[in-house]
Amino acid sequence: MTTSPPPTATATVSRDRTAPQPATPAGALLIVGFVLMSLNTRVAFGQIGPLAPVAGFSPTTVSLLGLLPPLCMGAFAPLAAVARRQLGEERGLWWASLVLVVGAVLRMLGMPGLFAGTVVVSAATAVVNVLIPVLVRKRFPRERVGAMMGVYALSMGIGSALVAAMVVPVAQATGSWQPAIGLAIIPAVLAATGMTPQLRHRAPQPSTAADTERVKRPHVARTTVAWSLTAFFGIQTLAFYTTLAWLPSILVQAGLGRSAAGTGQALLICGVAAGGFAAPVLAAKRADQRPHILATILVCAVGFIGLLLAPGGTSMLWVAVLGIGLGAGQALPGVLYAHRGTDHDHVTALSTMAQTCGFLLAATGPVLAAALHTATGTWTAPLAALTATLLVCAAASMRAGHDPE
């Protein structure tokens, strides 16, 4: 942080912040629970794509199941503030992990269960998305915030990739898609088990000083930093979900076979994991994250322009570059919330607003890209439009990267 907070805010932050976890069994349990929770966060959303051809899902079913997660994560993100206020971060995450188990079970119960369970899983994930940055800021030393947010992003990618790689073999071996979908129950149960030792942490009682600071602070929606964070997260997430939905089709149009296009999707996910780990580790070491925001946007732009202009033979290179940029764009906001927030309540408010608006914006991306493709007959217009939105992102996101002098 480049400026010192006013005296009241300083007192609030010092009381609000839990002492860093030492190298003890309790600290090790916290890290294990954090990793297991992180591994589970995107598992359910990565199953439909590879499973759809084997299960015979219709294009409408696949589109709706792809649209529900960002819509629901945006709609249910405000629940995280209620969960934190009533339960605390640790208990809120534990209850969210139980809801993830329920949702994973529901998804096995035929098509109605698949849709209902996806809504339940998305609602629980919305709470996890908001509370994780708050937990990291509260329970880990400041110098480890970036590393832990990097572990969070890397674990999300690993968990999603592992389960996505298993769904087709399981569906083929059993002759049904339900057991393959049921694989998501395993990491959900592990997440709940891993967070159980953290139940000893109860919701903190707000102090008089903290209440005074909240009264003085304007509503988060009236601050430029909140809207700047929302712009960065929203546009990056729109680009991420649009690419995830249509990259195989883009690669096929570029001249690759369907098998190679599937490989490209896997390469994108690997790039997302790498970028998601590196960006917060690098950004958290600095008080000013504007260079990291610009670098993230630039890498994404290079990837999109490469896919737009380069011949099919180099497509995989641009897919890898794009994956790194998109992964950085998904992980960097967690560091920005922690750095721009003055206390845990402020971090929660910033994260909630950015994710509520950002996920709802992101849900429009795949639909608008499909409409552009239908109207023009190629993926040139959607790729050009995504590149143009990155210019808007660069202009609107700078306040999110620094504290005013």
C-alpha positions in Angstrom: 0.0 0.0 0.0 1.5 3.3 -0.9 -0.4 5.4 1.6 -1.1 4.9 5.3 -4.7 4.7 6.3 -6.2 7.2 8.7 -5.8 6.3 12.4 -9.2 4.8 12.8 -8.7 2.6 9.8 -5.3 1.5 11.1 -6.8 0.4 14.4 -9.6 -1.4 12.6 -7.2 -3.3 10.4 -5.0 -4.3 13.3 -7.9 -5.6 15.2 -9.5 -7.2 12.2 -6.5 -9.1 11.1 -5.8 -12.5 12.7 -2.2 -13.3 13.6 -0.4 -15.2 10.9 -0.4 -18.9 11.2 2.9 -20.3 12.5 4.5 -23.5 11.2 2.3 -25.7 13.5 -0.1 -28.6 13.0 -2.9 -26.0 13.0 -1.2 -24.0 10.3 -0.7 -27.2 8.2 -4.3 -28.1 8.6 -5.3 -24.7 7.4 -3.1 -25.1 4.2 -4.5 -28.6 3.6 -8.1 -27.4 3.9 -7.4 -24.4 1.7 -5.9 -26.5 -1.0 -8.7 -29.1 -0.9 -11.3 -26.3 -1.1 -9.4 -24.8 -4.0 -9.2 -28.1 -5.9 -13.0 -28.4 -5.8 -14.0 -24.9 -6.9 -14.3 -25.4 -10.7 -14.6 -29.2 -10.9 -18.3 -29.4 -11.8 -18.0 -26.7 -14.5 -15.3 -28.6 -16.5 -17.3 -31.8 -16.9 -19.9 -31.0 -19.5 -17.6 -30.0 -22.4 -15.7 -33.3 -22.7 -18.7 -35.4 -21.7 -21.2 -33.9 -24.2 -20.3 -35.9 -27.3 -20.2 -39.2 -25.3 -23.5 -38.5 -23.5 -25.3 -37.2 -26.5 -26.2 -33.8 -24.9 -28.0 -31.5 -27.3 -26.4 -28.1 -28.2 -29.2 -26.4 -26.3 -28.4 -28.4 -23.2 -24.7 -27.7 -23.4 -25.3 -24.0 -24.0 -27.7 -23.8 -21.0 -25.3 -25.7 -18.7 -22.5 -23.4 -19.8 -24.6 -20.3 -19.2 -25.9 -21.2 -15.7 -22.6 -21.1 -13.7 -21.7 -17.4 -14.5 -25.3 -16.3 -14.1 -25.7 -18.0 -10.8 -22.3 -17.0 -9.5 -23.2 -13.4 -10.2 -26.7 -13.7 -8.7 -25.6 -15.5 -5.5 -22.3 -13.7 -4.8 -24.1 -11.3 -2.3 -24.8 -14.4 -0.1 -21.2 -14.5 0.8 -21.4 -11.2 2.8 -24.3 -12.6 4.8 -22.5 -15.9 5.4 -19.3 -14.1 6.5 -21.3 -11.8 8.9 -23.3 -14.7 10.4 -20.7 -17.5 10.4 -17.2 -16.1 9.7 -15.0 -17.0 6.8 -14.0 -20.5 7.9 -17.5 -21.6 8.8 -18.9 -20.0 5.7 -16.5 -21.9 3.5 -17.3 -25.2 5.4 -21.1 -24.8 4.9 -20.4 -23.9 1.2 -18.5 -27.1 0.9 -21.4 -29.1 2.2 -23.7 -27.4 -0.3 -21.2 -28.4 -3.0 -21.6 -32.0 -2.0 -25.4 -31.7 -2.2 -25.2 -30.1 -5.6 -22.8 -32.8 -6.9 -25.2 -35.5 -5.8 -28.1 -33.8 -7.4 -26.3 -33.6 -10.7 -26.4 -37.4 -11.0 -30.2 -37.6 -10.8 -31.1 -37.3 -14.5 -31.4 -34.2 -16.6 -33.6 -32.3 -14.1 -31.1 -33.0 -11.4 -28.2 -32.0 -13.6 -29.7 -28.5 -14.1 -30.8 -28.1 -10.5 -27.5 -29.4 -9.2 -25.6 -27.0 -11.4 -27.5 -24.1 -9.9 -26.8 -25.4 -6.3 -23.1 -25.9 -7.1 -22.8 -22.4 -8.7 -24.5 -20.8 -5.7 -22.0 -22.4 -3.3 -19.1 -21.6 -5.6 -20.2 -17.9 -5.6 -19.8 -17.9 -1.8 -16.3 -19.6 -2.1 -15.2 -17.1 -4.7 -15.9 -14.1 -2.4 -14.7 -15.6 0.9 -11.4 -17.1 -0.3 -9.6 -13.7 -0.7 -10.9 -12.6 2.7 -9.7 -15.8 4.3 -6.2 -15.4 2.7 -5.9 -11.8 3.9 -7.0 -12.7 7.4 -5.1 -16.0 8.0 -1.9 -15.6 6.1 1.0 -13.1 6.4 0.8 -10.2 3.9 3.9 -11.5 2.1 2.2 -14.8 1.4 -1.0 -13.4 0.1 0.2 -13.7 -3.6 1.5 -17.2 -3.1 -1.7 -18.4 -1.6 -3.9 -16.8 -4.3 -1.5 -18.4 -6.8 -2.0 -21.8 -5.1 -5.8 -21.2 -5.2 -5.8 -20.6 -9.0 -3.4 -23.4 -9.7 -5.4 -25.8 -7.6 -8.6 -24.8 -9.4 -7.0 -25.7 -12.7 -5.6 -29.0 -11.5 -8.8 -30.1 -10.0 -10.9 -29.2 -13.1 -8.3 -30.8 -15.4 -8.1 -34.1 -13.5 -11.8 -34.7 -13.3 -12.4 -33.5 -16.9 -9.8 -36.1 -18.0 -11.6 -38.9 -16.2 -15.2 -38.2 -17.2 -15.1 -39.8 -20.7 -13.3 -43.0 -19.6 -15.8 -43.4 -16.7 -18.8 -42.8 -18.9 -17.6 -45.2 -21.5 -16.8 -47.9 -18.9 -20.2 -47.6 -17.2 -22.3 -46.8 -20.3 -23.9 -43.8 -18.5 -23.0 -40.2 -17.9 -24.3 -40.1 -14.3 -21.3 -42.0 -12.8 -19.0 -39.6 -14.7 -20.8 -36.6 -13.3 -20.7 -38.2 -9.9 -16.9 -37.9 -9.9 -17.4 -34.4 -8.6 -18.7 -35.8 -5.3 -15.2 -37.0 -4.3 -13.4 -33.6 -4.3 -16.5 -32.0 -2.7 -16.3 -34.4 0.2 -12.6 -33.9 0.5 -13.1 -30.1 0.6 -15.7 -30.4 3.4 -13.4 -32.8 5.3 -10.4 -30.5 4.9 -12.3 -27.4 6.2 -13.7 -29.2 9.2 -10.8 -28.4 11.5 -11.4 -24.7 10.9 -14.9 -24.8 12.5 -13.2 -23.8 15.8 -13.0 -20.3 14.3 -16.2 -18.4 15.1 -17.6 -15.2 13.5 -15.8 -12.2 15.0 -17.8 -9.7 17.0 -17.5 -6.3 15.4 -15.7 -3.7 17.5 -17.0 -0.1 18.1 -14.0 1.2 16.1 -14.9 -1.1 13.2 -18.5 0.0 13.2 -17.4 3.7 13.2 -15.1 3.1 10.2 -17.9 1.4 8.3 -20.1 4.4 8.9 -17.4 6.8 7.6 -16.6 4.8 4.5 -18.9 5.5 1.5 -20.9 2.6 0.1 -18.7 0.5 -2.1 -20.7 1.2 -5.2 -20.0 4.9 -4.9 -16.2 4.4 -5.1 -14.1 4.4 -8.2 -11.9 1.6 -7.0 -14.9 -0.8 -6.8 -16.0 0.0 -10.3 -12.5 -0.3 -11.6 -12.1 -3.7 -10.0 -15.5 -4.7 -11.4 -14.4 -3.6 -14.9 -11.2 -5.6 -14.8 -12.8 -8.8 -13.4 -15.9 -8.5 -15.5 -14.1 -8.1 -18.9 -11.5 -10.7 -18.1 -14.1 -13.2 -17.0 -16.2 -12.5 -20.1 -13.1 -13.2 -22.3 -12.4 -16.4 -20.3 -15.9 -17.9 -20.5 -16.3 -16.9 -24.2 -12.9 -18.6 -25.0 -13.7 -21.6 -23.0 -17.1 -22.1 -24.8 -15.9 -21.5 -28.4 -12.2 -22.2 -28.7 -12.6 -25.7 -30.3 -14.9 -24.2 -32.9 -12.4 -21.4 -33.6 -9.6 -23.9 -34.0 -11.6 -26.1 -36.4 -12.3 -23.0 -38.5 -8.5 -22.3 -38.5 -8.0 -25.7 -40.1 -7.3 -28.0 -37.2 -9.1 -31.4 -36.8 -11.5 -32.0 -34.0 -9.0 -34.1 -32.1 -6.4 -31.3 -32.4 -9.0 -28.8 -31.3 -9.6 -30.8 -28.1 -5.9 -30.8 -27.5 -6.0 -27.0 -27.8 -8.7 -26.8 -25.2 -6.5 -28.9 -22.8 -3.5 -26.6 -23.6 -5.6 -23.5 -22.8 -6.5 -25.0 -19.4 -2.8 -25.7 -18.7 -2.0 -22.1 -19.7 -4.7 -20.8 -17.4 -3.3 -22.8 -14.5 0.2 -21.4 -15.2 -0.9 -17.8 -15.5 -3.2 -18.1 -12.6 -0.3 -19.2 -10.4 2.3 -16.7 -11.6 0.3 -13.5 -11.7 -0.7 -13.2 -8.0 2.8 -14.3 -6.9 4.4 -11.5 -8.8 1.7 -8.9 -8.2 1.5 -9.3 -4.4 5.1 -8.2 -4.0 4.3 -4.7 -5.2 2.2 -1.9 -3.8 1.3 -0.8 -7.4 -0.3 -3.6 -9.5 -1.0 -1.4 -12.6 2.0 -2.9 -14.6 0.6 -6.4 -13.8 -2.9 -5.4 -15.0 -1.5 -4.0 -18.2 0.7 -7.1 -18.8 -2.3 -9.4 -18.3 -4.4 -7.5 -20.8 -1.5 -7.3 -23.3 -0.8 -11.1 -23.1 -4.6 -11.8 -23.7 -4.6 -9.3 -26.7 -1.5 -11.0 -28.2 -3.3 -14.4 -27.9 -6.5 -13.2 -29.5 -4.7 -11.3 -32.3 -2.6 -14.4 -33.0 -5.7 -16.6 -33.4 -7.2 -13.9 -35.6 -4.3 -13.3 -37.9 -1.9 -16.3 -37.8 -2.2 -19.4 -39.9 -3.5 -22.6 -38.3 0.0 -24.1 -38.0 0.8 -21.7 -35.1 -2.6 -21.8 -33.4 -1.4 -23.8 -30.5 1.2 -21.2 -29.7 -1.4 -18.5 -29.5 -3.7 -20.8 -27.5 -1.0 -21.2 -24.9 -0.3 -17.5 -24.8 -4.0 -16.7 -24.4 -4.4 -19.3 -21.6 -1.6 -17.6 -19.6 -3.2 -14.2 -20.0 -6.7 -15.5 -19.2 -5.4 -17.4 -16.1 -3.7 -14.2 -14.9 -6.9 -12.3 -15.4 -8.8 -14.8 -13.2 -6.3 -14.9 -10.4 -5.0 -11.3 -10.2 -8.3 -9.8 -8.8 -7.9 -11.8 -5.6 -4.7 -9.8 -4.9 -6.3 -6.6 -5.9 -9.2 -7.1 -3.4 -6.7 -7.8 -0.6 -4.5 -4.7 -1.5 -7.3 -2.2 -2.1 -9.5 -3.3 0.9 -8.9 -1.4 4.2 -10.3 -4.2 6.3 -12.0 -7.6 5.9 -15.5 -6.1 5.5 -14.2 -3.8 2.8 -12.4 -6.7 1.0 -15.7 -8.7 1.1 -17.6 -5.8 -0.3 -15.2 -5.2 -3.1 -15.1 -8.9 -4.0 -18.9 -9.2 -3.8 -19.6 -6.3 -6.1 -16.9 -7.2 -8.6 -18.1 -10.8 -8.8 -21.8 -10.0 -8.8 -21.5 -7.6 -11.8 -18.6 -9.4 -13.4 -20.1 -12.8 -13.6 -23.4 -11.4 -14.9 -21.5 -9.5 -17.6 -19.4 -12.7 -18.4 -22.6 -14.7 -19.0 -23.3 -12.5 -22.0 -20.0 -13.3 -23.7 -20.6 -16.8 -25.2 -24.1 -15.7 -26.3 -22.9 -12.5 -28.1 -20.0 -14.4 -29.6 -22.3 -17.0 -31.1 -24.6 -14.3 -32.4 -21.7 -12.5 -34.1 -20.5 -15.8 -35.6 -24.0 -16.6 -36.9 -24.3 -13.1 -38.5 -20.9 -13.2 -40.2 -20.3 -16.9 -40.7 -16.7 -16.7 -39.3 -15.0 -16.2 -35.9 -13.2 -13.1 -37.1 -15.8 -10.7 -35.7 -16.0 -12.3 -32.3 -12.2 -12.4 -31.9 -11.9 -8.8 -33.0 -14.7 -7.8 -30.6 -12.9 -9.6 -27.7 -9.7 -7.7 -28.6 -11.5 -4.4 -28.6 -13.0 -5.1 -25.1 -9.5 -5.4 -23.8 -8.8 -1.8 -24.7 -11.8 -0.8 -22.6 -10.5 -3.0 -19.8 -7.1 -1.3 -19.9 -8.7 2.2 -19.7 -11.1 1.3 -16.9 -8.9 -0.9 -14.7 -6.0 1.4 -13.7 -7.6 2.6 -10.5 -7.9 -1.0 -9.3 -4.1 -1.3 -9.4 -3.0 1.4 -7.0 -3.9 3.5 -4.0 -4.1 7.3 -4.7 -1.1 9.3 -3.5 
